[in-house]
Amino acid sequence: MYYKIRLFIFLSFFLVACDSSTHWKDAPYEVYTIDSSVNTSLGYAIGDGGYIERIAPRITSAGSNDRYVVARQCKDDGCHFYYIVKQLDSKFSEPNTAVNGPFSEEDFLSLSEQLKLPQLKPIK
């Protein structure tokens, strides 16, 4: 019995200790962090603090307009750029349906001109 109580207290503390915060938002898209700044991802918010990850951690910049969401992801191997076609995305879509990338900075700049992608802004 005491084991179950201790386990319950531990799990309750663990769930409360998991910190999440939103750094950028254009509903339903959010750049969010869970537990540490290294885990900053871009996801499709599904409510109650839940997300479907669209672009993996280390998002450093994001932006959007009525057609696209853009993001810059910087890892140890350099920076990569992505864009999401909003019209093709939903909480039921596979990520590869709407998410395009990774692109190099040069390729992304070229695509930005062609598609009139929104500007990237550093996330907080």
Secondary structure, DSSP 8 states (H G I E B T S, - for coil): -HHHHHHHHHHHHHHHH--EEEEEEETTEEEEEESSGGGEEEEEEEETTEEEEEE-S-EEEEEE-SSEEEEEEEETTEEEEEEEEGGG--TTS-HHHHEEEEE-HHHHHHHHHHHT----EE--
